[in-house]
Amino acid sequence: MMSEGSKNQRINLKKAFLDPASEFSSPRELLHEVNLTKEQKIEILRRWEYDACEESVAADEGMGEVDGVLLQQIVLTLQILTGGLNQDRSPPTKQGGLDRSSLKTKR
């Protein structure tokens, strides 16, 4: 993971898309990453959000524990980047998650 003091290092974008936590210690760190576009940050956060939802489903099925803080941080960071979320729109899956159309665009 990268620390706050190592911002000048290049991000492995492929790795960040597959496993955001391996490149960022928190969603807030991703928010402040200057080497990524807004669109890349949103996509990484969406994937991170899906992973956090899957962990939550696994916990519901007795396969570990999740405290929900990470998911809250991801959603808050997405709201900052996009100007808000329409949480009425979510895929009809057990994991839930955010539909692409739920992301509002800042004007």
N, CA, C and O atoms as a GROMACS GRO file, in nm:
protein
  428
    1MET      N    1   0.083  -0.118   0.000
    1MET     CA    2   0.000   0.000   0.000
    1MET      C    3   0.087   0.124   0.000
    1MET      O    4   0.200   0.124   0.050
    2MET      N    5   0.033   0.228  -0.057
    2MET     CA    6   0.106   0.354  -0.059
    2MET      C    7   0.070   0.434   0.064
    2MET      O    8  -0.043   0.429   0.112
    3SER      N    9   0.166   0.508   0.113
    3SER     CA   10   0.138   0.595   0.226
    3SER      C   11   0.112   0.736   0.176
    3SER      O   12   0.136   0.767   0.060
    4GLU      N   13   0.062   0.820   0.265
    4GLU     CA   14   0.034   0.959   0.228
    4GLU      C   15   0.159   1.029   0.178
    4GLU      O   16   0.150   1.118   0.093
    5GLY      N   17   0.276   0.992   0.230
    5GLY     CA   18   0.399   1.059   0.192
    5GLY      C   19   0.458   1.013   0.060
    5GLY      O   20   0.558   1.069   0.016
    6SER      N   21   0.400   0.913  -0.004
    6SER     CA   22   0.458   0.860  -0.128
    6SER      C   23   0.374   0.892  -0.250
    6SER      O   24   0.368   0.812  -0.343
    7LYS      N   25   0.311   1.007  -0.252
    7LYS     CA   26   0.222   1.046  -0.361
    7LYS      C   27   0.293   1.058  -0.495
    7LYS      O   28   0.229   1.046  -0.599
    8ASN      N   29   0.422   1.083  -0.494
    8ASN     CA   30   0.493   1.102  -0.620
    8ASN      C   31   0.519   0.972  -0.694
    8ASN      O   32   0.561   0.974  -0.810
    9GLN      N   33   0.496   0.858  -0.630
    9GLN     CA   34   0.514   0.730  -0.696
    9GLN      C   35   0.400   0.708  -0.794
    9GLN      O   36   0.287   0.751  -0.770
   10ARG      N   37   0.429   0.641  -0.904
   10ARG     CA   38   0.326   0.612  -1.003
   10ARG      C   39   0.235   0.501  -0.952
   10ARG      O   40   0.279   0.406  -0.887
   11ILE      N   41   0.110   0.515  -0.982
   11ILE     CA   42   0.009   0.416  -0.946
   11ILE      C   43   0.009   0.307  -1.053
   11ILE      O   44   0.014   0.336  -1.172
   12ASN      N   45   0.002   0.182  -1.009
   12ASN     CA   46  -0.016   0.072  -1.101
   12ASN      C   47  -0.166   0.064  -1.129
   12ASN      O   48  -0.242   0.007  -1.051
   13LEU      N   49  -0.207   0.124  -1.240
   13LEU     CA   50  -0.350   0.138  -1.271
   13LEU      C   51  -0.420   0.002  -1.284
   13LEU      O   52  -0.531  -0.015  -1.235
   14LYS      N   53  -0.355  -0.092  -1.348
   14LYS     CA   54  -0.416  -0.224  -1.364
   14LYS      C   55  -0.441  -0.288  -1.227
   14LYS      O   56  -0.547  -0.345  -1.203
   15LYS      N   57  -0.343  -0.278  -1.139
   15LYS     CA   58  -0.356  -0.333  -1.005
   15LYS      C   59  -0.462  -0.256  -0.925
   15LYS      O   60  -0.538  -0.316  -0.849
   16ALA      N   61  -0.467  -0.125  -0.943
   16ALA     CA   62  -0.566  -0.043  -0.872
   16ALA      C   63  -0.708  -0.081  -0.912
   16ALA      O   64  -0.798  -0.081  -0.829
   17PHE      N   65  -0.728  -0.113  -1.041
   17PHE     CA   66  -0.862  -0.155  -1.086
   17PHE      C   67  -0.900  -0.292  -1.030
   17PHE      O   68  -1.016  -0.315  -0.998
   18LEU      N   69  -0.803  -0.380  -1.019
   18LEU     CA   70  -0.830  -0.516  -0.971
   18LEU      C   71  -0.840  -0.524  -0.819
   18LEU      O   72  -0.922  -0.599  -0.766
   19ASP      N   73  -0.756  -0.448  -0.749
   19ASP     CA   74  -0.751  -0.454  -0.604
   19ASP      C   75  -0.714  -0.317  -0.549
   19ASP      O   76  -0.598  -0.293  -0.515
   20PRO      N   77  -0.811  -0.226  -0.541
   20PRO     CA   78  -0.781  -0.089  -0.499
   20PRO      C   79  -0.706  -0.080  -0.366
   20PRO      O   80  -0.620   0.007  -0.350
   21ALA      N   81  -0.737  -0.167  -0.272
   21ALA     CA   82  -0.672  -0.162  -0.140
   21ALA      C   83  -0.522  -0.192  -0.148
   21ALA      O   84  -0.447  -0.158  -0.056
   22SER      N   85  -0.479  -0.254  -0.256
   22SER     CA   86  -0.335  -0.282  -0.271
   22SER      C   87  -0.258  -0.156  -0.313
   22SER      O   88  -0.136  -0.151  -0.298
   23GLU      N   89  -0.327  -0.057  -0.364
   23GLU     CA   90  -0.263   0.066  -0.408
   23GLU      C   91  -0.295   0.186  -0.319
   23GLU      O   92  -0.219   0.283  -0.316
   24PHE      N   93  -0.406   0.179  -0.246
   24PHE     CA   94  -0.451   0.292  -0.165
   24PHE      C   95  -0.489   0.245  -0.026
   24PHE      O   96  -0.555   0.143  -0.010
   25SER      N   97  -0.447   0.319   0.074
   25SER     CA   98  -0.480   0.281   0.212
   25SER      C   99  -0.623   0.318   0.248
   25SER      O  100  -0.679   0.264   0.344
   26SER      N  101  -0.682   0.410   0.171
   26SER     CA  102  -0.820   0.451   0.198
   26SER      C  103  -0.879   0.517   0.074
   26SER      O  104  -0.805   0.561  -0.014
   27PRO      N  105  -1.011   0.524   0.066
   27PRO     CA  106  -1.074   0.596  -0.045
   27PRO      C  107  -1.032   0.743  -0.048
   27PRO      O  108  -1.019   0.801  -0.156
   28ARG      N  109  -1.011   0.803   0.068
   28ARG     CA  110  -0.970   0.944   0.076
   28ARG      C  111  -0.833   0.963   0.010
   28ARG      O  112  -0.810   1.064  -0.057
   29GLU      N  113  -0.743   0.866   0.028
   29GLU     CA  114  -0.612   0.875  -0.038
   29GLU      C  115  -0.629   0.874  -0.190
   29GLU      O  116  -0.562   0.950  -0.260
   30LEU      N  117  -0.717   0.789  -0.239
   30LEU     CA  118  -0.746   0.784  -0.382
   30LEU      C  119  -0.799   0.919  -0.431
   30LEU      O  120  -0.761   0.965  -0.538
   31LEU      N  121  -0.885   0.980  -0.353
   31LEU     CA  122  -0.943   1.109  -0.390
   31LEU      C  123  -0.835   1.213  -0.417
   31LEU      O  124  -0.850   1.296  -0.507
   32HIS      N  125  -0.728   1.209  -0.342
   32HIS     CA  126  -0.622   1.310  -0.353
   32HIS      C  127  -0.509   1.269  -0.448
   32HIS      O  128  -0.409   1.341  -0.459
   33GLU      N  129  -0.523   1.157  -0.517
   33GLU     CA  130  -0.419   1.111  -0.610
   33GLU      C  131  -0.420   1.197  -0.736
   33GLU      O  132  -0.517   1.198  -0.811
   34VAL      N  133  -0.311   1.268  -0.759
   34VAL     CA  134  -0.304   1.361  -0.872
   34VAL      C  135  -0.273   1.293  -1.005
   34VAL      O  136  -0.291   1.353  -1.111
   35ASN      N  137  -0.226   1.169  -1.002
   35ASN     CA  138  -0.188   1.099  -1.125
   35ASN      C  139  -0.304   1.024  -1.191
   35ASN      O  140  -0.283   0.951  -1.288
   36LEU      N  141  -0.425   1.040  -1.139
   36LEU     CA  142  -0.542   0.973  -1.196
   36LEU      C  143  -0.645   1.076  -1.238
   36LEU      O  144  -0.658   1.181  -1.175
   37THR      N  145  -0.718   1.045  -1.344
   37THR     CA  146  -0.827   1.132  -1.386
   37THR      C  147  -0.948   1.109  -1.295
   37THR      O  148  -0.955   1.009  -1.223
   38LYS      N  149  -1.041   1.201  -1.300
   38LYS     CA  150  -1.165   1.186  -1.224
   38LYS      C  151  -1.236   1.057  -1.264
   38LYS      O  152  -1.288   0.985  -1.178
   39GLU      N  153  -1.240   1.029  -1.393
   39GLU     CA  154  -1.308   0.909  -1.442
   39GLU      C  155  -1.240   0.782  -1.390
   39GLU      O  156  -1.309   0.687  -1.354
   40GLN      N  157  -1.107   0.780  -1.386
   40GLN     CA  158  -1.035   0.664  -1.333
   40GLN      C  159  -1.064   0.646  -1.184
   40GLN      O  160  -1.084   0.534  -1.138
   41LYS      N  161  -1.066   0.756  -1.110
   41LYS     CA  162  -1.097   0.749  -0.967
   41LYS      C  163  -1.237   0.692  -0.945
   41LYS      O  164  -1.256   0.608  -0.858
   42ILE      N  165  -1.333   0.739  -1.022
   42ILE     CA  166  -1.471   0.691  -1.009
   42ILE      C  167  -1.478   0.541  -1.039
   42ILE      O  168  -1.543   0.467  -0.966
   43GLU      N  169  -1.412   0.498  -1.144
   43GLU     CA  170  -1.416   0.356  -1.179
   43GLU      C  171  -1.350   0.270  -1.071
   43GLU      O  172  -1.402   0.164  -1.036
   44ILE      N  173  -1.237   0.315  -1.019
   44ILE     CA  174  -1.170   0.240  -0.912
   44ILE      C  175  -1.260   0.234  -0.789
   44ILE      O  176  -1.272   0.128  -0.727
   45LEU      N  177  -1.323   0.344  -0.754
   45LEU     CA  178  -1.413   0.346  -0.639
   45LEU      C  179  -1.534   0.256  -0.660
   45LEU      O  180  -1.579   0.190  -0.566
   46ARG      N  181  -1.586   0.253  -0.780
   46ARG     CA  182  -1.701   0.164  -0.810
   46ARG      C  183  -1.662   0.018  -0.790
   46ARG      O  184  -1.737  -0.061  -0.734
   47ARG      N  185  -1.544  -0.016  -0.837
   47ARG     CA  186  -1.498  -0.155  -0.820
   47ARG      C  187  -1.471  -0.187  -0.672
   47ARG      O  188  -1.501  -0.296  -0.625
   48TRP      N  189  -1.415  -0.089  -0.602
   48TRP     CA  190  -1.389  -0.105  -0.459
   48TRP      C  191  -1.521  -0.120  -0.384
   48TRP      O  192  -1.531  -0.202  -0.292
   49GLU      N  193  -1.620  -0.042  -0.423
   49GLU     CA  194  -1.752  -0.050  -0.361
   49GLU      C  195  -1.815  -0.187  -0.383
   49GLU      O  196  -1.874  -0.244  -0.291
   50TYR      N  197  -1.801  -0.241  -0.503
   50TYR     CA  198  -1.855  -0.374  -0.531
   50TYR      C  199  -1.787  -0.479  -0.444
   50TYR      O  200  -1.853  -0.567  -0.388
   51ASP      N  201  -1.654  -0.471  -0.433
   51ASP     CA  202  -1.580  -0.565  -0.349
   51ASP      C  203  -1.626  -0.556  -0.203
   51ASP      O  204  -1.643  -0.658  -0.136
   52ALA      N  205  -1.646  -0.433  -0.153
   52ALA     CA  206  -1.691  -0.414  -0.015
   52ALA      C  207  -1.831  -0.473   0.004
   52ALA      O  208  -1.861  -0.530   0.109
   53CYS      N  209  -1.917  -0.459  -0.097
   53CYS     CA  210  -2.052  -0.518  -0.090
   53CYS      C  211  -2.044  -0.670  -0.088
   53CYS      O  212  -2.120  -0.735  -0.016
   54GLU      N  213  -1.953  -0.727  -0.166
   54GLU     CA  214  -1.937  -0.873  -0.166
   54GLU      C  215  -1.891  -0.922  -0.030
   54GLU      O  216  -1.937  -1.026   0.018
   55GLU      N  217  -1.800  -0.848   0.034
   55GLU     CA  218  -1.755  -0.885   0.168
   55GLU      C  219  -1.870  -0.879   0.267
   55GLU      O  220  -1.880  -0.962   0.357
   56SER      N  221  -1.957  -0.782   0.250
   56SER     CA  222  -2.073  -0.768   0.337
   56SER      C  223  -2.167  -0.887   0.320
   56SER      O  224  -2.220  -0.939   0.418
   57VAL      N  225  -2.188  -0.929   0.196
   57VAL     CA  226  -2.274  -1.046   0.170
   57VAL      C  227  -2.212  -1.170   0.232
   57VAL      O  228  -2.282  -1.251   0.292
   58ALA      N  229  -2.081  -1.186   0.217
   58ALA     CA  230  -2.013  -1.301   0.276
   58ALA      C  231  -2.029  -1.301   0.428
   58ALA      O  232  -2.049  -1.406   0.489
   59ALA      N  233  -2.019  -1.184   0.489
   59ALA     CA  234  -2.036  -1.174   0.634
   59ALA      C  235  -2.178  -1.212   0.673
   59ALA      O  236  -2.199  -1.279   0.774
   60ASP      N  237  -2.276  -1.169   0.593
   60ASP     CA  238  -2.415  -1.206   0.620
   60ASP      C  239  -2.437  -1.356   0.614
   60ASP      O  240  -2.526  -1.410   0.679
   61GLU      N  241  -2.354  -1.422   0.534
   61GLU     CA  242  -2.366  -1.567   0.519
   61GLU      C  243  -2.274  -1.643   0.613
   61GLU      O  244  -2.252  -1.763   0.597
   62GLY      N  245  -2.218  -1.570   0.713
   62GLY     CA  246  -2.137  -1.635   0.816
   62GLY      C  247  -1.993  -1.659   0.778
   62GLY      O  248  -1.927  -1.741   0.841
   63MET      N  249  -1.942  -1.588   0.678
   63MET     CA  250  -1.805  -1.609   0.633
   63MET      C  251  -1.714  -1.493   0.671
   63MET      O  252  -1.637  -1.445   0.588
   64GLY      N  253  -1.722  -1.448   0.793
   64GLY     CA  254  -1.636  -1.338   0.838
   64GLY      C  255  -1.718  -1.222   0.888
   64GLY      O  256  -1.841  -1.227   0.893
   65GLU      N  257  -1.647  -1.118   0.926
   65GLU     CA  258  -1.712  -0.999   0.979
   65GLU      C  259  -1.671  -0.876   0.899
   65GLU      O  260  -1.558  -0.868   0.852
   66VAL      N  261  -1.763  -0.782   0.883
   66VAL     CA  262  -1.737  -0.657   0.814
   66VAL      C  263  -1.800  -0.547   0.898
   66VAL      O  264  -1.914  -0.560   0.943
   67ASP      N  265  -1.727  -0.438   0.920
   67ASP     CA  266  -1.784  -0.332   1.003
   67ASP      C  267  -1.856  -0.223   0.924
   67ASP      O  268  -1.926  -0.141   0.983
   68GLY      N  269  -1.843  -0.221   0.792
   68GLY     CA  270  -1.916  -0.126   0.709
   68GLY      C  271  -1.852   0.010   0.694
   68GLY      O  272  -1.900   0.091   0.615
   69VAL      N  273  -1.745   0.037   0.767
   69VAL     CA  274  -1.680   0.168   0.761
   69VAL      C  275  -1.620   0.192   0.623
   69VAL      O  276  -1.634   0.301   0.568
   70LEU      N  277  -1.553   0.092   0.567
   70LEU     CA  278  -1.492   0.108   0.436
   70LEU      C  279  -1.598   0.143   0.331
   70LEU      O  280  -1.578   0.233   0.250
   71LEU      N  281  -1.709   0.072   0.334
   71LEU     CA  282  -1.816   0.099   0.237
   71LEU      C  283  -1.867   0.242   0.252
   71LEU      O  284  -1.892   0.309   0.152
   72GLN      N  285  -1.882   0.290   0.373
   72GLN     CA  286  -1.926   0.427   0.396
   72GLN      C  287  -1.824   0.527   0.340
   72GLN      O  288  -1.862   0.627   0.279
   73GLN      N  289  -1.695   0.499   0.360
   73GLN     CA  290  -1.590   0.587   0.309
   73GLN      C  291  -1.591   0.591   0.157
   73GLN      O  292  -1.572   0.697   0.097
   74ILE      N  293  -1.613   0.476   0.094
   74ILE     CA  294  -1.618   0.469  -0.052
   74ILE      C  295  -1.735   0.551  -0.105
   74ILE      O  296  -1.719   0.630  -0.198
   75VAL      N  297  -1.851   0.533  -0.046
   75VAL     CA  298  -1.971   0.605  -0.091
   75VAL      C  299  -1.953   0.756  -0.071
   75VAL      O  300  -1.988   0.834  -0.160
   76LEU      N  301  -1.899   0.797   0.042
   76LEU     CA  302  -1.876   0.940   0.066
   76LEU      C  303  -1.777   0.998  -0.037
   76LEU      O  304  -1.797   1.109  -0.086
   77THR      N  305  -1.674   0.922  -0.068
   77THR     CA  306  -1.576   0.969  -0.167
   77THR      C  307  -1.638   0.978  -0.305
   77THR      O  308  -1.609   1.072  -0.379
   78LEU      N  309  -1.721   0.882  -0.342
   78LEU     CA  310  -1.793   0.889  -0.469
   78LEU      C  311  -1.884   1.011  -0.474
   78LEU      O  312  -1.896   1.076  -0.578
   79GLN      N  313  -1.949   1.041  -0.363
   79GLN     CA  314  -2.036   1.159  -0.358
   79GLN      C  315  -1.956   1.287  -0.379
   79GLN      O  316  -2.001   1.378  -0.447
   80ILE      N  317  -1.838   1.293  -0.321
   80ILE     CA  318  -1.752   1.410  -0.338
   80ILE      C  319  -1.712   1.425  -0.485
   80ILE      O  320  -1.717   1.535  -0.540
   81LEU      N  321  -1.673   1.316  -0.547
   81LEU     CA  322  -1.628   1.320  -0.687
   81LEU      C  323  -1.739   1.350  -0.786
   81LEU      O  324  -1.717   1.418  -0.886
   82THR      N  325  -1.858   1.299  -0.758
   82THR     CA  326  -1.965   1.308  -0.858
   82THR      C  327  -2.070   1.413  -0.826
   82THR      O  328  -2.153   1.445  -0.912
   83GLY      N  329  -2.068   1.466  -0.707
   83GLY     CA  330  -2.170   1.564  -0.670
   83GLY      C  331  -2.293   1.501  -0.611
   83GLY      O  332  -2.391   1.571  -0.585
   84GLY      N  333  -2.292   1.372  -0.588
   84GLY     CA  334  -2.405   1.304  -0.525
   84GLY      C  335  -2.434   1.170  -0.589
   84GLY      O  336  -2.383   1.140  -0.696
   85LEU      N  337  -2.516   1.092  -0.523
   85LEU     CA  338  -2.553   0.960  -0.572
   85LEU      C  339  -2.704   0.944  -0.564
   85LEU      O  340  -2.768   0.993  -0.471
   86ASN      N  341  -2.759   0.877  -0.662
   86ASN     CA  342  -2.900   0.840  -0.658
   86ASN      C  343  -2.905   0.697  -0.608
   86ASN      O  344  -2.894   0.603  -0.686
   87GLN      N  345  -2.922   0.681  -0.477
   87GLN     CA  346  -2.916   0.547  -0.419
   87GLN      C  347  -3.043   0.466  -0.440
   87GLN      O  348  -3.052   0.351  -0.396
   88ASP      N  349  -3.142   0.526  -0.507
   88ASP     CA  350  -3.261   0.450  -0.544
   88ASP      C  351  -3.232   0.356  -0.660
   88ASP      O  352  -3.307   0.262  -0.685
   89ARG      N  353  -3.123   0.382  -0.730
   89ARG     CA  354  -3.086   0.300  -0.845
   89ARG      C  355  -2.973   0.207  -0.804
   89ARG      O  356  -2.860   0.252  -0.783
   90SER      N  357  -3.002   0.080  -0.794
   90SER     CA  358  -2.899  -0.019  -0.765
   90SER      C  359  -2.935  -0.148  -0.836
   90SER      O  360  -3.053  -0.179  -0.855
   91PRO      N  361  -2.834  -0.224  -0.876
   91PRO     CA  362  -2.859  -0.348  -0.948
   91PRO      C  363  -2.936  -0.448  -0.863
   91PRO      O  364  -2.923  -0.449  -0.740
   92PRO      N  365  -3.016  -0.531  -0.927
   92PRO     CA  366  -3.095  -0.630  -0.853
   92PRO      C  367  -3.012  -0.754  -0.820
   92PRO      O  368  -3.047  -0.866  -0.857
   93THR      N  369  -2.902  -0.733  -0.749
   93THR     CA  370  -2.816  -0.845  -0.709
   93THR      C  371  -2.807  -0.848  -0.558
   93THR      O  372  -2.839  -0.750  -0.491
   94LYS      N  373  -2.764  -0.959  -0.507
   94LYS     CA  374  -2.750  -0.973  -0.363
   94LYS      C  375  -2.645  -0.875  -0.309
   94LYS      O  376  -2.655  -0.828  -0.196
   95GLN      N  377  -2.545  -0.846  -0.392
   95GLN     CA  378  -2.439  -0.754  -0.351
   95GLN      C  379  -2.487  -0.610  -0.351
   95GLN      O  380  -2.426  -0.524  -0.286
   96GLY      N  381  -2.593  -0.581  -0.422
   96GLY     CA  382  -2.638  -0.442  -0.433
   96GLY      C  383  -2.543  -0.367  -0.522
   96GLY      O  384  -2.530  -0.398  -0.641
   97GLY      N  385  -2.477  -0.269  -0.467
   97GLY     CA  386  -2.383  -0.192  -0.547
   97GLY      C  387  -2.451  -0.073  -0.611
   97GLY      O  388  -2.573  -0.056  -0.600
   98LEU      N  389  -2.372   0.007  -0.676
   98LEU     CA  390  -2.423   0.128  -0.740
   98LEU      C  391  -2.428   0.110  -0.891
   98LEU      O  392  -2.327   0.078  -0.954
   99ASP      N  393  -2.544   0.129  -0.947
   99ASP     CA  394  -2.562   0.127  -1.091
   99ASP      C  395  -2.488   0.246  -1.150
   99ASP      O  396  -2.480   0.351  -1.086
  100ARG      N  397  -2.434   0.233  -1.270
  100ARG     CA  398  -2.364   0.345  -1.334
  100ARG      C  399  -2.451   0.470  -1.343
  100ARG      O  400  -2.401   0.581  -1.330
  101SER      N  401  -2.579   0.451  -1.365
  101SER     CA  402  -2.668   0.566  -1.377
  101SER      C  403  -2.697   0.632  -1.243
  101SER      O  404  -2.760   0.738  -1.239
  102SER      N  405  -2.652   0.570  -1.133
  102SER     CA  406  -2.676   0.631  -1.003
  102SER      C  407  -2.574   0.741  -0.973
  102SER      O  408  -2.594   0.820  -0.880
  103LEU      N  409  -2.466   0.747  -1.051
  103LEU     CA  410  -2.365   0.850  -1.032
  103LEU      C  411  -2.408   0.978  -1.099
  103LEU      O  412  -2.423   0.983  -1.221
  104LYS      N  413  -2.427   1.080  -1.022
  104LYS     CA  414  -2.463   1.210  -1.077
  104LYS      C  415  -2.336   1.275  -1.129
  104LYS      O  416  -2.226   1.243  -1.083
  105THR      N  417  -2.350   1.364  -1.222
  105THR     CA  418  -2.233   1.436  -1.272
  105THR      C  419  -2.241   1.580  -1.226
  105THR      O  420  -2.346   1.644  -1.231
  106LYS      N  421  -2.127   1.631  -1.182
  106LYS     CA  422  -2.122   1.770  -1.137
  106LYS      C  423  -2.138   1.860  -1.258
  106LYS      O  424  -2.086   1.831  -1.365
  107ARG      N  425  -2.211   1.968  -1.239
  107ARG     CA  426  -2.229   2.063  -1.349
  107ARG      C  427  -2.157   2.189  -1.320
  107ARG      O  428  -2.160   2.282  -1.400
   0.00000   0.00000   0.00000
